[in-house]
Amino acid sequence: MIAIKTALIAWIALAPLGAQSLKLPASLDRLAAKASEVVDVTMDANLLQLAGRFLSDKDADDAKVKKLVDGLKGIYVRSFEFEKAGEYLDSDVEPIRAQLQAPAWSRIVGVRSVKSGENSEVYIKTENKKIGGLAILVTEPKQLTIVSIEGTIDPDQLSELGGHFGIPKVESDSQHKNSKGGKDE
């Protein structure tokens, strides 16, 4: 999860997000059959608008998320946890990476841990000198996670999605310091 936190913090420093068209391959269904745990979040614009109606305007956190959801076209999360390493192959991930190529896409974060075997990548898609998509790919020996967010979003608000719609909650360094009384441990 440290890699996801790193990826989201890096993303928060960027310009607003626009439309994106990362297509998740049908071969992921085969992985779902092998996995011991599967997270599958597919929320298009209509579902996001419906979900936004259940968020309260009176609660400050809900209001922030509701405002953010208004500009989204989709949130897609696929996460597979396996009992043992080797249940999925690099060839299962390659159709996704093949879409995340220059000139349209740029990898902005790459975190690789030889010790744990975790690799995390964050890509942005640019269109007409604007950011037009976000993709996060995290591979671990026994877990594969793909996150795709489509639509207009202010990067400063991206952390507000954490804990909603299957996206992990990420606490920024300033939030962590505030919850500790402004002191580092």
C-alpha positions as CSV (number, residue, x, y, z in Angstrom):
1,M,0.0,0.0,0.0
2,I,3.0,2.3,0.4
3,A,3.4,2.3,-3.4
4,I,-0.3,3.3,-3.9
5,K,0.2,6.2,-1.4
6,T,3.4,7.3,-3.3
7,A,1.5,7.1,-6.6
8,L,-1.5,9.1,-5.3
9,I,0.8,11.8,-3.7
10,A,2.6,12.1,-7.0
11,W,-0.7,12.5,-8.9
12,I,-1.9,15.2,-6.5
13,A,0.9,17.4,-7.7
14,L,-0.3,17.4,-11.3
15,A,-2.8,19.4,-13.3
16,P,-6.5,18.6,-13.7
17,L,-7.6,15.2,-15.1
18,G,-9.7,14.8,-18.2
19,A,-11.2,11.9,-20.2
20,Q,-9.4,8.6,-20.4
21,S,-9.9,5.4,-22.4
22,L,-8.0,2.6,-20.8
23,K,-9.6,-0.7,-21.8
24,L,-9.4,-3.5,-19.3
25,P,-8.9,-6.8,-21.3
26,A,-11.4,-9.6,-21.0
27,S,-8.5,-11.9,-20.0
28,L,-8.9,-10.5,-16.5
29,D,-12.0,-12.6,-16.1
30,R,-9.8,-15.7,-16.3
31,L,-7.7,-14.3,-13.4
32,A,-10.8,-13.7,-11.4
33,A,-11.6,-17.5,-11.5
34,K,-8.1,-18.3,-10.1
35,A,-8.1,-15.6,-7.4
36,S,-8.9,-16.1,-3.7
37,E,-10.2,-12.6,-3.5
38,V,-11.5,-10.2,-6.2
39,V,-12.4,-6.6,-6.1
40,D,-14.3,-5.4,-9.2
41,V,-15.6,-1.8,-9.2
42,T,-17.2,-0.6,-12.4
43,M,-18.8,2.8,-12.0
44,D,-19.7,4.7,-15.1
45,A,-21.0,8.3,-15.2
46,N,-24.6,7.2,-14.5
47,L,-23.7,5.1,-11.5
48,L,-21.4,7.8,-10.1
49,Q,-24.2,10.4,-10.4
50,L,-26.6,7.9,-8.6
51,A,-24.0,7.3,-5.9
52,G,-23.4,11.0,-5.5
53,R,-27.1,11.4,-4.6
54,F,-26.5,9.3,-1.5
55,L,-23.8,11.6,-0.2
56,S,-24.8,14.3,2.2
57,D,-24.3,18.0,1.4
58,K,-24.4,18.6,5.2
59,D,-21.4,16.4,6.0
60,A,-18.2,18.2,4.9
61,D,-16.4,15.0,3.8
62,D,-19.4,13.7,1.8
63,A,-19.8,17.2,0.2
64,K,-16.2,17.2,-1.0
65,V,-16.6,13.7,-2.5
66,K,-20.0,14.6,-4.1
67,K,-18.4,17.7,-5.8
68,L,-15.6,15.5,-7.0
69,V,-17.9,12.8,-8.3
70,D,-19.9,15.3,-10.4
71,G,-16.9,15.7,-12.8
72,L,-16.1,12.0,-13.2
73,K,-17.0,9.7,-16.1
74,G,-15.9,6.5,-14.5
75,I,-14.0,4.7,-11.8
76,Y,-12.7,1.2,-12.6
77,V,-10.8,-0.9,-10.1
78,R,-9.8,-4.5,-10.6
79,S,-7.8,-6.2,-7.8
80,F,-7.0,-9.9,-7.6
81,E,-5.4,-11.6,-4.6
82,F,-4.0,-15.1,-5.0
83,E,-3.2,-17.9,-2.6
84,K,0.3,-18.3,-4.0
85,A,2.8,-16.5,-6.2
86,G,2.7,-17.4,-9.9
87,E,-1.0,-17.5,-10.3
88,Y,-0.9,-14.7,-12.9
89,L,1.8,-14.0,-15.4
90,D,3.5,-10.9,-16.9
91,S,1.7,-11.8,-20.1
92,D,-1.6,-11.2,-18.3
93,V,-0.5,-7.6,-17.6
94,E,1.1,-6.8,-20.9
95,P,-2.2,-5.9,-22.8
96,I,-2.7,-3.2,-20.2
97,R,0.9,-1.9,-20.4
98,A,0.7,-2.0,-24.2
99,Q,-2.1,0.6,-24.1
100,L,0.0,2.8,-21.7
101,Q,2.6,3.8,-24.4
102,A,4.0,7.1,-25.6
103,P,3.1,9.5,-27.2
104,A,-0.3,9.6,-25.5
105,W,0.6,8.0,-22.2
106,S,3.5,8.9,-19.9
107,R,4.7,6.9,-16.9
108,I,5.1,9.5,-14.1
109,V,5.9,7.1,-11.2
110,G,7.7,3.8,-11.1
111,V,8.4,2.0,-7.8
112,R,10.1,-1.3,-7.8
113,S,11.0,-3.4,-4.8
114,V,13.3,-6.3,-5.3
115,K,12.8,-7.4,-1.7
116,S,9.0,-7.6,-1.7
117,G,8.5,-8.1,-5.5
118,E,6.1,-5.2,-5.6
119,N,6.0,-2.9,-8.6
120,S,3.8,0.2,-8.9
121,E,3.4,2.4,-11.9
122,V,1.3,5.5,-12.5
123,Y,0.5,6.8,-15.9
124,I,-1.1,9.9,-17.3
125,K,-2.6,10.4,-20.7
126,T,-2.2,13.8,-22.3
127,E,-4.5,15.2,-25.0
128,N,-4.0,18.6,-26.5
129,K,-1.5,19.6,-23.8
130,K,-4.0,18.6,-21.1
131,I,-4.0,15.6,-18.8
132,G,-6.7,13.2,-20.1
133,G,-6.4,10.1,-18.0
134,L,-4.9,8.3,-15.0
135,A,-4.0,4.6,-14.6
136,I,-2.4,2.9,-11.7
137,L,-0.9,-0.6,-12.0
138,V,0.4,-2.5,-9.0
139,T,1.8,-5.9,-9.3
140,E,2.9,-8.1,-6.4
141,P,3.8,-11.8,-6.3
142,K,0.3,-12.7,-5.0
143,Q,-1.7,-9.6,-6.0
144,L,-2.5,-7.6,-9.1
145,T,-4.4,-4.2,-8.9
146,I,-5.4,-1.9,-11.7
147,V,-7.1,1.5,-11.1
148,S,-8.5,3.7,-13.9
149,I,-10.2,7.0,-13.3
150,E,-11.9,8.9,-16.1
151,G,-13.3,12.4,-16.1
152,T,-12.4,15.9,-14.9
153,I,-10.9,16.0,-11.5
154,D,-8.9,18.4,-9.5
155,P,-5.7,16.6,-8.3
156,D,-6.0,18.4,-5.0
157,Q,-9.3,16.6,-4.4
158,L,-8.1,13.1,-5.5
159,S,-7.3,12.0,-2.0
160,E,-11.0,12.7,-1.2
161,L,-11.9,9.6,-3.2
162,G,-9.9,7.4,-0.8
163,G,-12.3,5.1,1.1
164,H,-15.0,5.5,-1.5
165,F,-15.8,3.4,-4.6
166,G,-13.2,0.7,-3.9
167,I,-10.3,3.2,-3.9
168,P,-7.9,2.8,-0.9
169,K,-7.9,5.6,1.7
170,V,-4.6,7.5,1.6
171,E,-3.6,9.9,4.3
172,S,-1.3,12.7,3.1
173,D,1.7,13.7,5.1
174,S,0.0,16.9,6.3
175,Q,-3.1,15.0,7.4
176,H,-0.9,12.5,9.2
177,K,1.0,15.3,11.0
178,N,-2.3,17.1,11.9
179,S,-3.7,13.9,13.4
180,K,-0.5,13.5,15.5
181,G,-0.7,17.1,16.8
182,G,1.7,18.4,14.2
183,K,4.6,16.3,15.4
184,D,6.5,13.7,13.4
185,E,7.2,10.3,15.1
